[in-house]
Amino acid sequence: YTQMFEEKWRAYHNSGSVAFSSWGGAALAALEFFNVKGKTVLCPSNTFMATPLSVIKAGGAVEFVDCNKEDLCMSLEDLRRKIDMFNPAAVFLVHIGGHISFQIKEIADLCKEKNIVLLEDCAHAHGASWDGKRAGTWGDAGIYSFYATKTVSTGEGGMLVSGNDELLDY
């Protein structure tokens, strides 16, 4: 059933997908793969504690970015400032409230331009899309949660989505 779930998730998101026992397991795999140990990762100020705690568990340092009042997600304007201040290895964007960050395209473009890993916390964004792209497919990896309170629930569990085959095999 796990393999079938991964295949269906992969087809729906048009992206490689690997199931985990939890959101945290998938997040740690991505953070370790991208080697954030000893490096700064920017997280939004509006997030569940699991996001910054996963960075700390992976050995990274967390700095926070302010959020927009319009979408409650990471502010592109403050992200630009924090990139200049902290020279991060990664940005951990969180999609809040069932929708994708309104500035996802600009944030993804900025991270690509600056060679910064973009991770997407998609725990609130099951089924969400923007401009024809699903949550988790804008950056280097997306992490979904299937905890009991999520839109799609398996009681517990997580899914890592990515176009990076090396990460998916990690």
Secondary structure, DSSP 8 states (H G I E B T S, - for coil): -HHHHHHHHHHHHTSEEEEESSHHHHHHHHHHHTT-TTSEEEEESSS-THHHHHHHHTT-EEEEE-B-TTTSSB-HHHHHHHHHHH--SEEEEE--TTS--TTHHHHHHHHHHHT-EEEEE-TT-TT-EETTEETTSSSSEEEEE-BTTSSS-SBS-EEEEES-HHHHH-
